[in-house]
Amino acid sequence: MLCRRCAAIVPTLPEQHTDIVTHVTAMLLFFIGCWPFCFVPYCSSRCKSAHHYCRYCRTYLGTYRPW
């Protein structure tokens, strides 16, 4: 990825964050009777968004949402 700030071509530094989809999925699992598995969306990267940053200057480059 090309950083807009430092003009370096670097692999990004992703950070996973919970999103509204994570909370809604956990609530749906609870309400349909799968309450022992309500924590699974918080452990899975498929329900989280990834914010990407430059490895050198820590500039925000974008967000990837797998849903």
PyMOL Python script that loads the backbone (N, CA, C, O; Angstrom):
from pymol import cmd

cmd.read_pdbstr("""\
ATOM      1  N   MET A   1       0.843  -1.174   0.000  1.00  0.00           N
ATOM      2  CA  MET A   1       0.000   0.000   0.000  1.00  0.00           C
ATOM      3  C   MET A   1       0.886   1.233   0.000  1.00  0.00           C
ATOM      4  O   MET A   1       1.941   1.246   0.634  1.00  0.00           O
ATOM      5  N   LEU A   2       0.464   2.254  -0.700  1.00  0.00           N
ATOM      6  CA  LEU A   2       1.187   3.520  -0.761  1.00  0.00           C
ATOM      7  C   LEU A   2       0.613   4.475   0.280  1.00  0.00           C
ATOM      8  O   LEU A   2      -0.576   4.793   0.260  1.00  0.00           O
ATOM      9  N   CYS A   3       1.469   4.924   1.181  1.00  0.00           N
ATOM     10  CA  CYS A   3       1.049   5.870   2.216  1.00  0.00           C
ATOM     11  C   CYS A   3       0.964   7.270   1.608  1.00  0.00           C
ATOM     12  O   CYS A   3       1.883   7.715   0.920  1.00  0.00           O
ATOM     13  N   ARG A   4      -0.139   7.950   1.868  1.00  0.00           N
ATOM     14  CA  ARG A   4      -0.336   9.297   1.338  1.00  0.00           C
ATOM     15  C   ARG A   4       0.538  10.326   2.042  1.00  0.00           C
ATOM     16  O   ARG A   4       0.860  11.365   1.466  1.00  0.00           O
ATOM     17  N   ARG A   5       0.917  10.049   3.263  1.00  0.00           N
ATOM     18  CA  ARG A   5       1.668  11.038   4.042  1.00  0.00           C
ATOM     19  C   ARG A   5       3.182  10.932   3.829  1.00  0.00           C
ATOM     20  O   ARG A   5       3.835  11.930   3.523  1.00  0.00           O
ATOM     21  N   CYS A   6       3.743   9.727   3.988  1.00  0.00           N
ATOM     22  CA  CYS A   6       5.196   9.580   3.884  1.00  0.00           C
ATOM     23  C   CYS A   6       5.646   9.023   2.536  1.00  0.00           C
ATOM     24  O   CYS A   6       6.847   8.878   2.309  1.00  0.00           O
ATOM     25  N   ALA A   7       4.718   8.707   1.638  1.00  0.00           N
ATOM     26  CA  ALA A   7       4.983   8.206   0.282  1.00  0.00           C
ATOM     27  C   ALA A   7       5.783   6.911   0.277  1.00  0.00           C
ATOM     28  O   ALA A   7       6.496   6.637  -0.688  1.00  0.00           O
ATOM     29  N   ALA A   8       5.683   6.126   1.310  1.00  0.00           N
ATOM     30  CA  ALA A   8       6.361   4.837   1.377  1.00  0.00           C
ATOM     31  C   ALA A   8       5.411   3.741   0.913  1.00  0.00           C
ATOM     32  O   ALA A   8       4.206   3.801   1.157  1.00  0.00           O
ATOM     33  N   ILE A   9       5.963   2.753   0.251  1.00  0.00           N
ATOM     34  CA  ILE A   9       5.184   1.588  -0.145  1.00  0.00           C
ATOM     35  C   ILE A   9       5.458   0.517   0.906  1.00  0.00           C
ATOM     36  O   ILE A   9       6.536  -0.077   0.937  1.00  0.00           O
ATOM     37  N   VAL A  10       4.480   0.282   1.757  1.00  0.00           N
ATOM     38  CA  VAL A  10       4.655  -0.614   2.897  1.00  0.00           C
ATOM     39  C   VAL A  10       3.436  -1.512   3.055  1.00  0.00           C
ATOM     40  O   VAL A  10       2.341  -1.155   2.622  1.00  0.00           O
ATOM     41  N   PRO A  11       3.621  -2.681   3.674  1.00  0.00           N
ATOM     42  CA  PRO A  11       2.453  -3.434   4.108  1.00  0.00           C
ATOM     43  C   PRO A  11       1.795  -2.697   5.273  1.00  0.00           C
ATOM     44  O   PRO A  11       2.480  -2.079   6.088  1.00  0.00           O
ATOM     45  N   THR A  12       0.497  -2.760   5.347  1.00  0.00           N
ATOM     46  CA  THR A  12      -0.216  -2.003   6.372  1.00  0.00           C
ATOM     47  C   THR A  12      -0.146  -2.689   7.722  1.00  0.00           C
ATOM     48  O   THR A  12       0.198  -3.866   7.824  1.00  0.00           O
ATOM     49  N   LEU A  13      -0.475  -1.942   8.744  1.00  0.00           N
ATOM     50  CA  LEU A  13      -0.547  -2.432  10.111  1.00  0.00           C
ATOM     51  C   LEU A  13      -2.030  -2.456  10.499  1.00  0.00           C
ATOM     52  O   LEU A  13      -2.580  -1.422  10.878  1.00  0.00           O
ATOM     53  N   PRO A  14      -2.685  -3.625  10.409  1.00  0.00           N
ATOM     54  CA  PRO A  14      -4.121  -3.670  10.710  1.00  0.00           C
ATOM     55  C   PRO A  14      -4.397  -3.779  12.208  1.00  0.00           C
ATOM     56  O   PRO A  14      -3.660  -4.430  12.948  1.00  0.00           O
ATOM     57  N   GLU A  15      -5.468  -3.131  12.633  1.00  0.00           N
ATOM     58  CA  GLU A  15      -5.959  -3.240  14.004  1.00  0.00           C
ATOM     59  C   GLU A  15      -7.434  -3.610  13.937  1.00  0.00           C
ATOM     60  O   GLU A  15      -8.216  -2.930  13.273  1.00  0.00           O
ATOM     61  N   GLN A  16      -7.813  -4.676  14.616  1.00  0.00           N
ATOM     62  CA  GLN A  16      -9.187  -5.161  14.596  1.00  0.00           C
ATOM     63  C   GLN A  16     -10.019  -4.422  15.639  1.00  0.00           C
ATOM     64  O   GLN A  16      -9.578  -4.222  16.771  1.00  0.00           O
ATOM     65  N   HIS A  17     -11.223  -4.020  15.246  1.00  0.00           N
ATOM     66  CA  HIS A  17     -12.123  -3.308  16.142  1.00  0.00           C
ATOM     67  C   HIS A  17     -13.511  -3.937  16.047  1.00  0.00           C
ATOM     68  O   HIS A  17     -13.951  -4.342  14.971  1.00  0.00           O
ATOM     69  N   THR A  18     -14.192  -4.014  17.194  1.00  0.00           N
ATOM     70  CA  THR A  18     -15.570  -4.478  17.171  1.00  0.00           C
ATOM     71  C   THR A  18     -16.432  -3.405  16.532  1.00  0.00           C
ATOM     72  O   THR A  18     -16.136  -2.213  16.615  1.00  0.00           O
ATOM     73  N   ASP A  19     -17.490  -3.847  15.901  1.00  0.00           N
ATOM     74  CA  ASP A  19     -18.353  -2.954  15.152  1.00  0.00           C
ATOM     75  C   ASP A  19     -19.794  -3.252  15.553  1.00  0.00           C
ATOM     76  O   ASP A  19     -20.045  -4.155  16.352  1.00  0.00           O
ATOM     77  N   ILE A  20     -20.714  -2.516  15.014  1.00  0.00           N
ATOM     78  CA  ILE A  20     -22.132  -2.752  15.309  1.00  0.00           C
ATOM     79  C   ILE A  20     -22.554  -4.150  14.852  1.00  0.00           C
ATOM     80  O   ILE A  20     -23.433  -4.760  15.461  1.00  0.00           O
ATOM     81  N   VAL A  21     -21.941  -4.654  13.798  1.00  0.00           N
ATOM     82  CA  VAL A  21     -22.261  -5.996  13.304  1.00  0.00           C
ATOM     83  C   VAL A  21     -21.864  -7.045  14.341  1.00  0.00           C
ATOM     84  O   VAL A  21     -22.559  -8.049  14.497  1.00  0.00           O
ATOM     85  N   THR A  22     -20.777  -6.830  15.036  1.00  0.00           N
ATOM     86  CA  THR A  22     -20.344  -7.755  16.086  1.00  0.00           C
ATOM     87  C   THR A  22     -21.379  -7.833  17.198  1.00  0.00           C
ATOM     88  O   THR A  22     -21.735  -8.923  17.644  1.00  0.00           O
ATOM     89  N   HIS A  23     -21.859  -6.683  17.644  1.00  0.00           N
ATOM     90  CA  HIS A  23     -22.838  -6.649  18.734  1.00  0.00           C
ATOM     91  C   HIS A  23     -24.181  -7.228  18.296  1.00  0.00           C
ATOM     92  O   HIS A  23     -24.818  -7.947  19.065  1.00  0.00           O
ATOM     93  N   VAL A  24     -24.619  -6.931  17.089  1.00  0.00           N
ATOM     94  CA  VAL A  24     -25.900  -7.444  16.586  1.00  0.00           C
ATOM     95  C   VAL A  24     -25.844  -8.952  16.435  1.00  0.00           C
ATOM     96  O   VAL A  24     -26.807  -9.642  16.770  1.00  0.00           O
ATOM     97  N   THR A  25     -24.728  -9.475  15.935  1.00  0.00           N
ATOM     98  CA  THR A  25     -24.584 -10.923  15.788  1.00  0.00           C
ATOM     99  C   THR A  25     -24.636 -11.617  17.142  1.00  0.00           C
ATOM    100  O   THR A  25     -25.266 -12.666  17.275  1.00  0.00           O
ATOM    101  N   ALA A  26     -23.985 -11.047  18.143  1.00  0.00           N
ATOM    102  CA  ALA A  26     -24.020 -11.627  19.492  1.00  0.00           C
ATOM    103  C   ALA A  26     -25.435 -11.596  20.064  1.00  0.00           C
ATOM    104  O   ALA A  26     -25.869 -12.559  20.698  1.00  0.00           O
ATOM    105  N   MET A  27     -26.156 -10.499  19.844  1.00  0.00           N
ATOM    106  CA  MET A  27     -27.531 -10.425  20.336  1.00  0.00           C
ATOM    107  C   MET A  27     -28.434 -11.427  19.622  1.00  0.00           C
ATOM    108  O   MET A  27     -29.292 -12.041  20.255  1.00  0.00           O
ATOM    109  N   LEU A  28     -28.253 -11.598  18.322  1.00  0.00           N
ATOM    110  CA  LEU A  28     -29.055 -12.577  17.583  1.00  0.00           C
ATOM    111  C   LEU A  28     -28.805 -13.997  18.087  1.00  0.00           C
ATOM    112  O   LEU A  28     -29.744 -14.778  18.235  1.00  0.00           O
ATOM    113  N   LEU A  29     -27.555 -14.328  18.348  1.00  0.00           N
ATOM    114  CA  LEU A  29     -27.254 -15.644  18.900  1.00  0.00           C
ATOM    115  C   LEU A  29     -27.915 -15.834  20.258  1.00  0.00           C
ATOM    116  O   LEU A  29     -28.395 -16.925  20.570  1.00  0.00           O
ATOM    117  N   PHE A  30     -27.943 -14.792  21.055  1.00  0.00           N
ATOM    118  CA  PHE A  30     -28.590 -14.877  22.365  1.00  0.00           C
ATOM    119  C   PHE A  30     -30.093 -15.090  22.230  1.00  0.00           C
ATOM    120  O   PHE A  30     -30.664 -15.944  22.909  1.00  0.00           O
ATOM    121  N   PHE A  31     -30.735 -14.318  21.357  1.00  0.00           N
ATOM    122  CA  PHE A  31     -32.190 -14.374  21.246  1.00  0.00           C
ATOM    123  C   PHE A  31     -32.712 -15.614  20.542  1.00  0.00           C
ATOM    124  O   PHE A  31     -33.865 -15.991  20.752  1.00  0.00           O
ATOM    125  N   ILE A  32     -31.891 -16.268  19.701  1.00  0.00           N
ATOM    126  CA  ILE A  32     -32.381 -17.493  19.061  1.00  0.00           C
ATOM    127  C   ILE A  32     -32.074 -18.728  19.901  1.00  0.00           C
ATOM    128  O   ILE A  32     -32.362 -19.851  19.485  1.00  0.00           O
ATOM    129  N   GLY A  33     -31.494 -18.525  21.076  1.00  0.00           N
ATOM    130  CA  GLY A  33     -31.290 -19.626  22.002  1.00  0.00           C
ATOM    131  C   GLY A  33     -29.887 -20.191  22.032  1.00  0.00           C
ATOM    132  O   GLY A  33     -29.654 -21.194  22.706  1.00  0.00           O
ATOM    133  N   CYS A  34     -28.963 -19.600  21.345  1.00  0.00           N
ATOM    134  CA  CYS A  34     -27.568 -20.068  21.351  1.00  0.00           C
ATOM    135  C   CYS A  34     -26.736 -19.225  22.305  1.00  0.00           C
ATOM    136  O   CYS A  34     -25.622 -18.825  21.966  1.00  0.00           O
ATOM    137  N   TRP A  35     -27.262 -18.951  23.492  1.00  0.00           N
ATOM    138  CA  TRP A  35     -26.590 -18.051  24.413  1.00  0.00           C
ATOM    139  C   TRP A  35     -25.200 -18.522  24.840  1.00  0.00           C
ATOM    140  O   TRP A  35     -24.374 -17.671  25.170  1.00  0.00           O
ATOM    141  N   PRO A  36     -24.880 -19.846  24.855  1.00  0.00           N
ATOM    142  CA  PRO A  36     -23.497 -20.205  25.205  1.00  0.00           C
ATOM    143  C   PRO A  36     -22.468 -19.758  24.154  1.00  0.00           C
ATOM    144  O   PRO A  36     -21.272 -19.712  24.439  1.00  0.00           O
ATOM    145  N   PHE A  37     -22.931 -19.434  22.954  1.00  0.00           N
ATOM    146  CA  PHE A  37     -22.020 -19.060  21.874  1.00  0.00           C
ATOM    147  C   PHE A  37     -22.051 -17.561  21.564  1.00  0.00           C
ATOM    148  O   PHE A  37     -21.584 -17.148  20.502  1.00  0.00           O
ATOM    149  N   CYS A  38     -22.579 -16.757  22.452  1.00  0.00           N
ATOM    150  CA  CYS A  38     -22.675 -15.315  22.222  1.00  0.00           C
ATOM    151  C   CYS A  38     -21.309 -14.629  22.158  1.00  0.00           C
ATOM    152  O   CYS A  38     -21.192 -13.543  21.590  1.00  0.00           O
ATOM    153  N   PHE A  39     -20.296 -15.236  22.723  1.00  0.00           N
ATOM    154  CA  PHE A  39     -18.966 -14.633  22.721  1.00  0.00           C
ATOM    155  C   PHE A  39     -18.213 -14.859  21.407  1.00  0.00           C
ATOM    156  O   PHE A  39     -17.220 -14.180  21.149  1.00  0.00           O
ATOM    157  N   VAL A  40     -18.664 -15.792  20.580  1.00  0.00           N
ATOM    158  CA  VAL A  40     -17.953 -16.158  19.350  1.00  0.00           C
ATOM    159  C   VAL A  40     -17.743 -14.970  18.407  1.00  0.00           C
ATOM    160  O   VAL A  40     -16.643 -14.845  17.868  1.00  0.00           O
ATOM    161  N   PRO A  41     -18.732 -14.080  18.171  1.00  0.00           N
ATOM    162  CA  PRO A  41     -18.466 -12.936  17.283  1.00  0.00           C
ATOM    163  C   PRO A  41     -17.344 -12.025  17.774  1.00  0.00           C
ATOM    164  O   PRO A  41     -16.683 -11.372  16.966  1.00  0.00           O
ATOM    165  N   TYR A  42     -17.121 -11.974  19.074  1.00  0.00           N
ATOM    166  CA  TYR A  42     -16.056 -11.129  19.608  1.00  0.00           C
ATOM    167  C   TYR A  42     -14.673 -11.765  19.433  1.00  0.00           C
ATOM    168  O   TYR A  42     -13.659 -11.070  19.502  1.00  0.00           O
ATOM    169  N   CYS A  43     -14.629 -13.071  19.207  1.00  0.00           N
ATOM    170  CA  CYS A  43     -13.362 -13.776  18.982  1.00  0.00           C
ATOM    171  C   CYS A  43     -13.058 -13.960  17.504  1.00  0.00           C
ATOM    172  O   CYS A  43     -11.912 -14.222  17.138  1.00  0.00           O
ATOM    173  N   SER A  44     -14.052 -13.831  16.661  1.00  0.00           N
ATOM    174  CA  SER A  44     -13.891 -14.061  15.229  1.00  0.00           C
ATOM    175  C   SER A  44     -13.546 -12.768  14.495  1.00  0.00           C
ATOM    176  O   SER A  44     -14.136 -11.720  14.759  1.00  0.00           O
ATOM    177  N   SER A  45     -12.600 -12.848  13.583  1.00  0.00           N
ATOM    178  CA  SER A  45     -12.229 -11.663  12.801  1.00  0.00           C
ATOM    179  C   SER A  45     -13.241 -11.384  11.691  1.00  0.00           C
ATOM    180  O   SER A  45     -13.216 -10.301  11.107  1.00  0.00           O
ATOM    181  N   ARG A  46     -14.127 -12.327  11.384  1.00  0.00           N
ATOM    182  CA  ARG A  46     -15.128 -12.142  10.339  1.00  0.00           C
ATOM    183  C   ARG A  46     -16.217 -11.155  10.737  1.00  0.00           C
ATOM    184  O   ARG A  46     -16.912 -10.632   9.866  1.00  0.00           O
ATOM    185  N   CYS A  47     -16.381 -10.890  12.011  1.00  0.00           N
ATOM    186  CA  CYS A  47     -17.399  -9.953  12.485  1.00  0.00           C
ATOM    187  C   CYS A  47     -16.807  -8.617  12.913  1.00  0.00           C
ATOM    188  O   CYS A  47     -17.524  -7.767  13.441  1.00  0.00           O
ATOM    189  N   LYS A  48     -15.529  -8.423  12.696  1.00  0.00           N
ATOM    190  CA  LYS A  48     -14.863  -7.186  13.103  1.00  0.00           C
ATOM    191  C   LYS A  48     -14.355  -6.444  11.876  1.00  0.00           C
ATOM    192  O   LYS A  48     -14.103  -7.047  10.833  1.00  0.00           O
ATOM    193  N   SER A  49     -14.210  -5.145  12.009  1.00  0.00           N
ATOM    194  CA  SER A  49     -13.621  -4.358  10.931  1.00  0.00           C
ATOM    195  C   SER A  49     -12.139  -4.162  11.231  1.00  0.00           C
ATOM    196  O   SER A  49     -11.726  -4.138  12.391  1.00  0.00           O
ATOM    197  N   ALA A  50     -11.342  -4.023  10.167  1.00  0.00           N
ATOM    198  CA  ALA A  50      -9.898  -3.845  10.317  1.00  0.00           C
ATOM    199  C   ALA A  50      -9.523  -2.448   9.833  1.00  0.00           C
ATOM    200  O   ALA A  50      -9.740  -2.101   8.672  1.00  0.00           O
ATOM    201  N   HIS A  51      -8.964  -1.661  10.728  1.00  0.00           N
ATOM    202  CA  HIS A  51      -8.472  -0.335  10.380  1.00  0.00           C
ATOM    203  C   HIS A  51      -6.989  -0.478  10.029  1.00  0.00           C
ATOM    204  O   HIS A  51      -6.209  -1.021  10.813  1.00  0.00           O
ATOM    205  N   HIS A  52      -6.609   0.010   8.856  1.00  0.00           N
ATOM    206  CA  HIS A  52      -5.237  -0.139   8.382  1.00  0.00           C
ATOM    207  C   HIS A  52      -4.463   1.165   8.531  1.00  0.00           C
ATOM    208  O   HIS A  52      -4.959   2.241   8.197  1.00  0.00           O
ATOM    209  N   TYR A  53      -3.231   1.049   9.043  1.00  0.00           N
ATOM    210  CA  TYR A  53      -2.357   2.187   9.285  1.00  0.00           C
ATOM    211  C   TYR A  53      -1.003   1.951   8.625  1.00  0.00           C
ATOM    212  O   TYR A  53      -0.607   0.807   8.405  1.00  0.00           O
ATOM    213  N   CYS A  54      -0.300   3.023   8.314  1.00  0.00           N
ATOM    214  CA  CYS A  54       1.062   2.945   7.785  1.00  0.00           C
ATOM    215  C   CYS A  54       1.983   2.457   8.900  1.00  0.00           C
ATOM    216  O   CYS A  54       1.854   2.895  10.043  1.00  0.00           O
ATOM    217  N   ARG A  55       2.904   1.563   8.580  1.00  0.00           N
ATOM    218  CA  ARG A  55       3.827   1.031   9.585  1.00  0.00           C
ATOM    219  C   ARG A  55       4.842   2.066  10.051  1.00  0.00           C
ATOM    220  O   ARG A  55       5.364   1.963  11.161  1.00  0.00           O
ATOM    221  N   TYR A  56       5.125   3.048   9.229  1.00  0.00           N
ATOM    222  CA  TYR A  56       6.164   4.019   9.574  1.00  0.00           C
ATOM    223  C   TYR A  56       5.612   5.257  10.275  1.00  0.00           C
ATOM    224  O   TYR A  56       6.109   5.639  11.334  1.00  0.00           O
ATOM    225  N   CYS A  57       4.599   5.883   9.699  1.00  0.00           N
ATOM    226  CA  CYS A  57       4.133   7.157  10.267  1.00  0.00           C
ATOM    227  C   CYS A  57       2.772   7.040  10.963  1.00  0.00           C
ATOM    228  O   CYS A  57       2.253   8.035  11.469  1.00  0.00           O
ATOM    229  N   ARG A  58       2.191   5.835  10.993  1.00  0.00           N
ATOM    230  CA  ARG A  58       0.909   5.558  11.679  1.00  0.00           C
ATOM    231  C   ARG A  58      -0.261   6.365  11.123  1.00  0.00           C
ATOM    232  O   ARG A  58      -1.203   6.662  11.857  1.00  0.00           O
ATOM    233  N   THR A  59      -0.217   6.720   9.852  1.00  0.00           N
ATOM    234  CA  THR A  59      -1.325   7.417   9.204  1.00  0.00           C
ATOM    235  C   THR A  59      -2.432   6.423   8.896  1.00  0.00           C
ATOM    236  O   THR A  59      -2.169   5.315   8.429  1.00  0.00           O
ATOM    237  N   TYR A  60      -3.663   6.819   9.157  1.00  0.00           N
ATOM    238  CA  TYR A  60      -4.826   5.984   8.838  1.00  0.00           C
ATOM    239  C   TYR A  60      -4.969   5.892   7.322  1.00  0.00           C
ATOM    240  O   TYR A  60      -5.003   6.912   6.635  1.00  0.00           O
ATOM    241  N   LEU A  61      -5.056   4.656   6.797  1.00  0.00           N
ATOM    242  CA  LEU A  61      -5.135   4.442   5.361  1.00  0.00           C
ATOM    243  C   LEU A  61      -6.517   3.979   4.888  1.00  0.00           C
ATOM    244  O   LEU A  61      -6.888   4.223   3.740  1.00  0.00           O
ATOM    245  N   GLY A  62      -7.265   3.327   5.744  1.00  0.00           N
ATOM    246  CA  GLY A  62      -8.590   2.874   5.340  1.00  0.00           C
ATOM    247  C   GLY A  62      -9.115   1.786   6.249  1.00  0.00           C
ATOM    248  O   GLY A  62      -8.420   1.328   7.156  1.00  0.00           O
ATOM    249  N   THR A  63     -10.359   1.372   6.000  1.00  0.00           N
ATOM    250  CA  THR A  63     -11.024   0.347   6.776  1.00  0.00           C
ATOM    251  C   THR A  63     -11.512  -0.766   5.870  1.00  0.00           C
ATOM    252  O   THR A  63     -12.066  -0.506   4.802  1.00  0.00           O
ATOM    253  N   TYR A  64     -11.308  -2.003   6.292  1.00  0.00           N
ATOM    254  CA  TYR A  64     -11.833  -3.175   5.587  1.00  0.00           C
ATOM    255  C   TYR A  64     -12.914  -3.801   6.442  1.00  0.00           C
ATOM    256  O   TYR A  64     -12.698  -4.104   7.615  1.00  0.00           O
ATOM    257  N   ARG A  65     -14.062  -3.989   5.853  1.00  0.00           N
ATOM    258  CA  ARG A  65     -15.178  -4.662   6.535  1.00  0.00           C
ATOM    259  C   ARG A  65     -15.495  -5.936   5.758  1.00  0.00           C
ATOM    260  O   ARG A  65     -15.848  -5.858   4.581  1.00  0.00           O
ATOM    261  N   PRO A  66     -15.378  -7.112   6.386  1.00  0.00           N
ATOM    262  CA  PRO A  66     -15.573  -8.362   5.662  1.00  0.00           C
ATOM    263  C   PRO A  66     -17.041  -8.695   5.358  1.00  0.00           C
ATOM    264  O   PRO A  66     -17.307  -9.705   4.707  1.00  0.00           O
ATOM    265  N   TRP A  67     -17.963  -7.905   5.795  1.00  0.00           N
ATOM    266  CA  TRP A  67     -19.378  -8.182   5.562  1.00  0.00           C
ATOM    267  C   TRP A  67     -19.895  -7.329   4.517  1.00  0.00           C
ATOM    268  O   TRP A  67     -21.076  -7.416   4.178  1.00  0.00           O
TER     269      TRP A  67
END
""", "prot")
cmd.dss("prot")
cmd.show_as("cartoon", "prot")
cmd.util.cbc("prot")
cmd.orient("prot")
